[in-house]
Amino acid sequence: MNATIALLHKRRSVPPALLEGPGPAPEQLDDLLRAASRVPDHGKLAPWRFLVIEGEAGRRIGETLAATHAADFPDADAARLDVERQRLTQAPVVVGVVSRARPHVKIPEWEQVLSAGAVCMNLVVAANAAGFGTSWLTEWYSYDRRILDALGLEPFETMAGFVHIGHPRDTLSDRPRPDLADIVTRL
Ligand SMILES: Cc1cc2nc3c(=O)[nH]c(=O)nc-3n(C[C@H](O)[C@H](O)[C@H](O)COP(=O)(O)O)c2cc1C
């Protein structure tokens, strides 16, 4: 079977807690981001951008996540706050994909959003092809304006997701996949 098709057939998400270093070196990461940004993009708007989060940046954002969670849930215990602190520090590299979709005279916003999803998936596939494991996650902080401000998103920008990249510590069993008969209509 063709290697790309085989990869698509067997790829599994790997939770960030199971992704260890080393992550992609800077040049390799650039290569992955270049591959990720080569997506269908109606109107050549490039309605997306990347946030690269490594090391100290992940710890700094983690403190903001913990502080925001503590403000919303004053009874949160130390273990719960640690969960927030570690959100973006477990995998060696986390790439945030920002959607810059906005009203356009010709290109529907929906198509711009889909293009950002394609960027995420291209990054997932490219990183897996390069031998890494990945997880594409959003979680609450992708939808919290306080966090988006801390990440430097403009008011119209949204998070398409965070792609966590590292080396899988373990292999995961598969999960059920939809039957083609349930999702295919031949017209
Ligand atoms: C936009 C988007 C956001 C997601 N956010 C989360 C999330 O916040 N938490 C989560 O457990 N899974 C999330 N997932 C699902 C995982 O990426 C993944 O699909 C799931 O863990 C199943 O793994 P698989 O890729 O091996 O099928 C999200 C998927 C998408 C497409």
Ligand as a Chemical Component Dictionary entry (heavy atoms), coordinates in Angstrom:
data_LIG
# 
_chem_comp.id                   LIG 
_chem_comp.type                 NON-POLYMER 
_chem_comp.pdbx_formal_charge   0 
_chem_comp.three_letter_code    LIG 
# 
loop_
_chem_comp_atom.comp_id 
_chem_comp_atom.atom_id 
_chem_comp_atom.alt_atom_id 
_chem_comp_atom.type_symbol 
_chem_comp_atom.charge 
_chem_comp_atom.model_Cartn_x 
_chem_comp_atom.model_Cartn_y 
_chem_comp_atom.model_Cartn_z 
_chem_comp_atom.pdbx_ordinal 
LIG C1  C1  C 0 -11.237 20.770 16.230 1  
LIG C2  C2  C 0 -11.001 19.590 17.126 2  
LIG C3  C3  C 0 -10.859 19.792 18.488 3  
LIG C4  C4  C 0 -10.658 18.732 19.350 4  
LIG N1  N1  N 0 -10.540 18.978 20.681 5  
LIG C5  C5  C 0 -10.403 17.961 21.532 6  
LIG C6  C6  C 0 -10.304 18.198 22.920 7  
LIG O1  O1  O 0 -10.323 19.350 23.359 8  
LIG N2  N2  N 0 -10.204 17.135 23.751 9  
LIG C7  C7  C 0 -10.193 15.838 23.265 10 
LIG O2  O2  O 0 -10.102 14.897 24.048 11 
LIG N3  N3  N 0 -10.264 15.583 21.939 12 
LIG C8  C8  C 0 -10.373 16.607 21.070 13 
LIG N4  N4  N 0 -10.441 16.346 19.728 14 
LIG C9  C9  C 0 -10.385 14.953 19.244 15 
LIG C10 C10 C 0 -8.957  14.449 19.056 16 
LIG O3  O3  O 0 -8.229  15.277 18.190 17 
LIG C11 C11 C 0 -8.936  13.033 18.442 18 
LIG O4  O4  O 0 -9.662  13.038 17.247 19 
LIG C12 C12 C 0 -9.509  11.998 19.361 20 
LIG O5  O5  O 0 -8.724  11.946 20.523 21 
LIG C13 C13 C 0 -9.537  10.614 18.676 22 
LIG O6  O6  O 0 -8.308  10.237 18.260 23 
LIG P1  P1  P 0 -8.012  9.765  16.744 24 
LIG O7  O7  O 0 -7.451  10.977 16.077 25 
LIG O8  O8  O 0 -7.033  8.663  16.939 26 
LIG O9  O9  O 0 -9.283  9.318  16.149 27 
LIG C14 C14 C 0 -10.605 17.406 18.843 28 
LIG C15 C15 C 0 -10.731 17.204 17.464 29 
LIG C16 C16 C 0 -10.937 18.273 16.615 30 
LIG C17 C17 C 0 -11.083 18.014 15.140 31 
# 
loop_
_chem_comp_bond.comp_id 
_chem_comp_bond.atom_id_1 
_chem_comp_bond.atom_id_2 
_chem_comp_bond.value_order 
_chem_comp_bond.pdbx_ordinal 
LIG C1  C2  SING 1  
LIG C2  C3  SING 2  
LIG C2  C16 DOUB 3  
LIG C3  C4  DOUB 4  
LIG C4  N1  SING 5  
LIG C4  C14 SING 6  
LIG N1  C5  DOUB 7  
LIG C5  C6  SING 8  
LIG C5  C8  SING 9  
LIG C6  O1  DOUB 10 
LIG C6  N2  SING 11 
LIG N2  C7  SING 12 
LIG C7  O2  DOUB 13 
LIG C7  N3  SING 14 
LIG N3  C8  DOUB 15 
LIG C8  N4  SING 16 
LIG N4  C9  SING 17 
LIG N4  C14 SING 18 
LIG C9  C10 SING 19 
LIG C10 O3  SING 20 
LIG C10 C11 SING 21 
LIG C11 O4  SING 22 
LIG C11 C12 SING 23 
LIG C12 O5  SING 24 
LIG C12 C13 SING 25 
LIG C13 O6  SING 26 
LIG O6  P1  SING 27 
LIG P1  O7  DOUB 28 
LIG P1  O8  SING 29 
LIG P1  O9  SING 30 
LIG C14 C15 DOUB 31 
LIG C15 C16 SING 32 
LIG C16 C17 SING 33 
# 
